[in-house]
Amino acid sequence: MENILEVSDLRMTFRHGKQTFTALDGVDFNVQKGKTVGFIGPNGAGKTTTLHILLGFLSPDSGSATILGTSASSAAARARIGYLSEHPESYKYMTAREYLDLTARLFKIPKSDRAERIAKLLEDVDLSAHADKRIATYSRGMLQRIGLAQALINDPELLILDEPTNGLDPIGRMKIRELIEDLKKRGKTIFFSSHELSEIETVCDEIIMISKGKIIRQGPVSELVGSAENLEHYFLEALKSEEAHA
């Protein structure tokens, strides 16, 4: 299958005063088109740094990241992805419809297509009834859903989600999980980080584990978990094994 995302030998260090911190130490992985891949690791493992390089927010010290053969830092690559941050920001004085219209215009979506596309996205994220309410009145779960709608406005080939269910109540997590499942059925490629290991186990085709700036496991969920009780158990055992060999 075609790789939509290819990451090769990413290395990244940060300086804090006189100290140097290694965030990424030779990160390699691929994501195939149409797959849903979970990116997991403890805090400080390098997840956010990796995502920021994929989004063109950071330039690595060395290595490469490409989206459909194009450098992830290029405008052409960014036009083909959708992104939902862990804490999505928006213009809260706007309504959801106004905000999506602004986003659509930034992507130069023709006026003749915008209204229909926005209406469909609002329906998909279950916000049609709240489309003309100011975003300032939205709950945390609603903010995540309007954030997902804006990430989909350009009909991206790759969707990058950073902790999409973080801080949500059980109903909010269920709605986001249902949206991800629907996107999977539509053939979207989804790459997301999460601490909710049970959800990754449920919705992902594959998982990539990162620890201390290095990839320690990658493969189908069913093969990696094997006879383990669940993904959380497997993940903890993998970390222990990696530390024992460090």
ROGUMI-475966 format. One line per field, with one value per residue (C-alpha): x, y, z; chain; residue number from 1. Coordinates in nm, 3 decimals, always signed. Example, Ala and Ser with C-alpha at 12.3 -4.5 7.8 and 13.67 -1.06 7.14 Angstrom:
// ROGUMI-475966
east = [+1.230 / +1.367]
north = [-0.450 / -0.106]
up = [+0.780 / +0.714]
mol = [A / A]
seq = [1 / 2]
***
This chain:
// ROGUMI-475966
east = [+0.000 / +0.103 / +0.265 / +0.093 / +0.341 / +0.712 / +0.941 / +1.312 / +1.581 / +1.430 / +1.661 / +1.580 / +1.748 / +1.649 / +1.866 / +1.762 / +2.030 / +2.353 / +2.174 / +2.083 / +1.776 / +1.734 / +1.367 / +1.399 / +1.679 / +1.647 / +1.270 / +1.159 / +0.808 / +0.562 / +0.184 / -0.003 / -0.288 / -0.629 / -0.494 / -0.581 / -0.262 / -0.227 / +0.090 / +0.151 / +0.417 / +0.467 / +0.486 / +0.811 / +0.858 / +0.866 / +0.508 / +0.436 / +0.776 / +0.712 / +0.365 / +0.499 / +0.760 / +0.491 / +0.286 / +0.579 / +0.584 / +0.940 / +1.239 / +1.436 / +1.811 / +1.832 / +1.617 / +1.306 / +0.928 / +0.719 / +0.346 / +0.262 / +0.620 / +0.625 / +0.823 / +0.599 / +0.722 / +0.593 / +0.272 / +0.167 / +0.181 / -0.008 / -0.286 / -0.345 / -0.374 / -0.621 / -0.512 / -0.688 / -0.473 / -0.507 / -0.659 / -0.824 / -0.845 / -1.103 / -1.256 / -1.508 / -1.702 / -1.794 / -2.064 / -1.966 / -2.097 / -1.897 / -1.581 / -1.605 / -1.674 / -1.356 / -1.157 / -1.301 / -1.203 / -0.846 / -0.833 / -0.976 / -1.281 / -1.521 / -1.816 / -2.052 / -1.930 / -1.885 / -2.242 / -2.312 / -1.978 / -2.021 / -2.374 / -2.256 / -1.967 / -2.192 / -2.424 / -2.133 / -2.011 / -2.365 / -2.361 / -2.630 / -2.860 / -2.583 / -2.446 / -2.552 / -2.458 / -2.137 / -1.850 / -1.795 / -2.110 / -1.982 / -1.891 / -1.547 / -1.690 / -1.852 / -1.523 / -1.349 / -1.616 / -1.606 / -1.227 / -1.263 / -1.500 / -1.246 / -0.978 / -1.197 / -1.300 / -1.042 / -1.131 / -0.776 / -0.600 / -0.430 / -0.587 / -0.354 / -0.518 / -0.338 / -0.513 / -0.860 / -1.048 / -0.834 / -1.044 / -1.376 / -1.644 / -1.746 / -2.019 / -1.780 / -1.520 / -1.783 / -1.889 / -1.529 / -1.469 / -1.781 / -1.656 / -1.318 / -1.490 / -1.697 / -1.386 / -1.220 / -1.515 / -1.474 / -1.114 / -0.940 / -0.586 / -0.578 / -0.269 / -0.334 / -0.172 / -0.369 / -0.339 / -0.670 / -0.518 / -0.851 / -0.976 / -0.662 / -0.708 / -1.068 / -1.033 / -0.675 / -0.542 / -0.185 / +0.008 / +0.346 / +0.510 / +0.771 / +0.984 / +1.272 / +1.273 / +1.295 / +1.037 / +1.022 / +0.735 / +0.525 / +0.271 / -0.093 / -0.273 / -0.374 / -0.015 / +0.149 / -0.099 / -0.110 / -0.201 / -0.180 / -0.496 / -0.516 / -0.308 / -0.235 / -0.079 / +0.125 / +0.240 / +0.363 / +0.547 / +0.709 / +0.833 / +0.977 / +1.153 / +1.300 / +1.427 / +1.584 / +1.786 / +1.878]
north = [+0.000 / +0.361 / +0.543 / +0.874 / +0.965 / +0.877 / +0.978 / +0.902 / +0.947 / +1.257 / +1.414 / +1.718 / +1.882 / +2.180 / +2.405 / +2.528 / +2.753 / +2.553 / +2.220 / +2.031 / +1.807 / +1.540 / +1.530 / +1.297 / +1.046 / +0.890 / +0.852 / +0.633 / +0.522 / +0.507 / +0.544 / +0.374 / +0.544 / +0.469 / +0.349 / +0.480 / +0.489 / +0.567 / +0.741 / +0.671 / +0.732 / +0.879 / +1.253 / +1.392 / +1.097 / +1.317 / +1.292 / +1.664 / +1.744 / +1.483 / +1.622 / +1.977 / +1.868 / +1.692 / +2.011 / +2.231 / +2.418 / +2.297 / +2.209 / +1.905 / +1.912 / +1.629 / +1.366 / +1.407 / +1.390 / +1.372 / +1.371 / +1.197 / +1.248 / +1.619 / +1.776 / +1.816 / +2.174 / +2.278 / +2.470 / +2.194 / +1.935 / +2.154 / +2.200 / +1.823 / +1.775 / +1.861 / +1.926 / +1.927 / +2.047 / +1.923 / +2.257 / +2.394 / +2.769 / +2.961 / +3.307 / +3.269 / +3.581 / +3.405 / +3.148 / +2.799 / +2.873 / +3.197 / +3.027 / +2.745 / +2.996 / +3.184 / +2.860 / +2.763 / +3.100 / +3.056 / +2.732 / +2.921 / +2.698 / +2.853 / +3.044 / +2.822 / +2.517 / +2.666 / +2.670 / +2.309 / +2.185 / +2.375 / +2.246 / +1.887 / +1.922 / +2.073 / +1.777 / +1.531 / +1.671 / +1.703 / +2.084 / +2.180 / +2.293 / +2.516 / +2.646 / +3.007 / +3.026 / +3.199 / +2.957 / +3.127 / +2.947 / +2.600 / +2.322 / +2.154 / +1.866 / +2.104 / +2.293 / +1.968 / +1.891 / +2.233 / +2.196 / +1.865 / +2.025 / +2.296 / +2.028 / +1.862 / +2.174 / +2.116 / +1.746 / +1.648 / +1.329 / +1.305 / +1.400 / +1.468 / +1.473 / +1.564 / +1.413 / +1.453 / +1.324 / +1.481 / +1.636 / +1.517 / +1.339 / +0.984 / +1.109 / +1.356 / +1.083 / +0.855 / +1.120 / +1.184 / +0.809 / +0.775 / +1.056 / +0.886 / +0.557 / +0.735 / +0.895 / +0.552 / +0.415 / +0.704 / +0.599 / +0.887 / +0.839 / +0.932 / +0.978 / +1.071 / +1.079 / +0.989 / +0.883 / +0.697 / +0.358 / +0.178 / +0.406 / +0.353 / -0.021 / +0.013 / +0.241 / +0.202 / -0.036 / +0.014 / +0.171 / +0.340 / +0.356 / +0.619 / +0.650 / +0.888 / +1.012 / +0.667 / +0.440 / +0.120 / -0.062 / -0.031 / -0.266 / -0.382 / -0.360 / -0.727 / -0.846 / -0.618 / -0.681 / -1.057 / -1.243 / -0.936 / -0.840 / -0.503 / -0.232 / -0.061 / -0.380 / -0.432 / -0.069 / -0.082 / -0.409 / -0.261 / +0.040 / -0.185 / -0.395 / -0.087 / +0.052 / -0.284 / -0.277 / +0.093]
up = [+0.000 / -0.059 / +0.232 / +0.292 / +0.566 / +0.577 / +0.863 / +0.842 / +1.112 / +1.273 / +1.528 / +1.738 / +2.035 / +2.246 / +2.459 / +2.801 / +2.938 / +2.921 / +2.905 / +2.586 / +2.577 / +2.310 / +2.209 / +1.907 / +1.858 / +1.512 / +1.476 / +1.182 / +1.085 / +0.795 / +0.782 / +0.499 / +0.318 / +0.466 / +0.802 / +1.146 / +1.352 / +1.722 / +1.841 / +2.209 / +2.468 / +2.816 / +2.875 / +2.735 / +2.497 / +2.184 / +2.059 / +2.040 / +1.887 / +1.616 / +1.544 / +1.522 / +1.267 / +1.063 / +1.068 / +0.966 / +1.299 / +1.372 / +1.156 / +1.274 / +1.326 / +1.072 / +0.905 / +0.692 / +0.705 / +0.388 / +0.318 / -0.009 / -0.121 / -0.041 / +0.243 / +0.548 / +0.585 / +0.241 / +0.176 / -0.066 / +0.214 / +0.462 / +0.207 / +0.213 / +0.588 / +0.860 / +1.219 / +1.554 / +1.843 / +2.200 / +2.302 / +1.986 / +1.964 / +1.765 / +1.734 / +2.013 / +1.919 / +1.592 / +1.541 / +1.427 / +1.079 / +1.055 / +1.181 / +0.927 / +0.651 / +0.746 / +0.746 / +0.406 / +0.259 / +0.389 / +0.187 / -0.113 / -0.132 / -0.389 / -0.249 / -0.448 / -0.250 / +0.096 / +0.230 / +0.137 / +0.272 / +0.600 / +0.649 / +0.593 / +0.838 / +1.105 / +1.060 / +1.076 / +1.411 / +1.549 / +1.575 / +1.324 / +1.604 / +1.744 / +1.414 / +1.475 / +1.841 / +1.945 / +2.007 / +2.346 / +2.467 / +2.369 / +2.610 / +2.597 / +2.393 / +2.146 / +2.108 / +2.019 / +1.760 / +1.593 / +1.596 / +1.413 / +1.163 / +1.077 / +1.040 / +0.777 / +0.586 / +0.310 / +0.275 / +0.381 / +0.280 / +0.619 / +0.950 / +1.245 / +1.589 / +1.911 / +2.215 / +2.059 / +2.367 / +2.639 / +2.915 / +2.775 / +2.975 / +2.872 / +2.637 / +2.473 / +2.423 / +2.274 / +2.020 / +1.910 / +1.883 / +1.666 / +1.442 / +1.402 / +1.318 / +1.051 / +0.902 / +0.890 / +0.692 / +0.447 / +0.384 / +0.560 / +0.692 / +1.060 / +1.276 / +1.636 / +1.975 / +2.283 / +2.645 / +2.617 / +2.537 / +2.542 / +2.263 / +2.055 / +2.096 / +1.980 / +1.675 / +1.549 / +1.286 / +1.402 / +1.688 / +1.711 / +2.052 / +2.134 / +2.447 / +2.519 / +2.160 / +2.002 / +1.838 / +2.043 / +1.869 / +1.552 / +1.403 / +1.389 / +1.723 / +1.707 / +1.655 / +1.912 / +2.189 / +2.123 / +2.440 / +2.665 / +2.850 / +2.679 / +2.515 / +2.847 / +2.983 / +2.665 / +2.664 / +3.023 / +2.957 / +2.645 / +2.843 / +3.115 / +2.852 / +2.684 / +3.016 / +3.105 / +2.779 / +2.802]
mol = [A / A / A / A / A / A / A / A / A / A / A / A / A / A / A / A / A / A / A / A / A / A / A / A / A / A / A / A / A / A / A / A / A / A / A / A / A / A / A / A / A / A / A / A / A / A / A / A / A / A / A / A / A / A / A / A / A / A / A / A / A / A / A / A / A / A / A / A / A / A / A / A / A / A / A / A / A / A / A / A / A / A / A / A / A / A / A / A / A / A / A / A / A / A / A / A / A / A / A / A / A / A / A / A / A / A / A / A / A / A / A / A / A / A / A / A / A / A / A / A / A / A / A / A / A / A / A / A / A / A / A / A / A / A / A / A / A / A / A / A / A / A / A / A / A / A / A / A / A / A / A / A / A / A / A / A / A / A / A / A / A / A / A / A / A / A / A / A / A / A / A / A / A / A / A / A / A / A / A / A / A / A / A / A / A / A / A / A / A / A / A / A / A / A / A / A / A / A / A / A / A / A / A / A / A / A / A / A / A / A / A / A / A / A / A / A / A / A / A / A / A / A / A / A / A / A / A / A / A / A / A / A / A / A / A / A / A / A / A / A / A / A / A / A / A / A]
seq = [1 / 2 / 3 / 4 / 5 / 6 / 7 / 8 / 9 / 10 / 11 / 12 / 13 / 14 / 15 / 16 / 17 / 18 / 19 / 20 / 21 / 22 / 23 / 24 / 25 / 26 / 27 / 28 / 29 / 30 / 31 / 32 / 33 / 34 / 35 / 36 / 37 / 38 / 39 / 40 / 41 / 42 / 43 / 44 / 45 / 46 / 47 / 48 / 49 / 50 / 51 / 52 / 53 / 54 / 55 / 56 / 57 / 58 / 59 / 60 / 61 / 62 / 63 / 64 / 65 / 66 / 67 / 68 / 69 / 70 / 71 / 72 / 73 / 74 / 75 / 76 / 77 / 78 / 79 / 80 / 81 / 82 / 83 / 84 / 85 / 86 / 87 / 88 / 89 / 90 / 91 / 92 / 93 / 94 / 95 / 96 / 97 / 98 / 99 / 100 / 101 / 102 / 103 / 104 / 105 / 106 / 107 / 108 / 109 / 110 / 111 / 112 / 113 / 114 / 115 / 116 / 117 / 118 / 119 / 120 / 121 / 122 / 123 / 124 / 125 / 126 / 127 / 128 / 129 / 130 / 131 / 132 / 133 / 134 / 135 / 136 / 137 / 138 / 139 / 140 / 141 / 142 / 143 / 144 / 145 / 146 / 147 / 148 / 149 / 150 / 151 / 152 / 153 / 154 / 155 / 156 / 157 / 158 / 159 / 160 / 161 / 162 / 163 / 164 / 165 / 166 / 167 / 168 / 169 / 170 / 171 / 172 / 173 / 174 / 175 / 176 / 177 / 178 / 179 / 180 / 181 / 182 / 183 / 184 / 185 / 186 / 187 / 188 / 189 / 190 / 191 / 192 / 193 / 194 / 195 / 196 / 197 / 198 / 199 / 200 / 201 / 202 / 203 / 204 / 205 / 206 / 207 / 208 / 209 / 210 / 211 / 212 / 213 / 214 / 215 / 216 / 217 / 218 / 219 / 220 / 221 / 222 / 223 / 224 / 225 / 226 / 227 / 228 / 229 / 230 / 231 / 232 / 233 / 234 / 235 / 236 / 237 / 238 / 239 / 240 / 241 / 242 / 243 / 244 / 245 / 246]
***
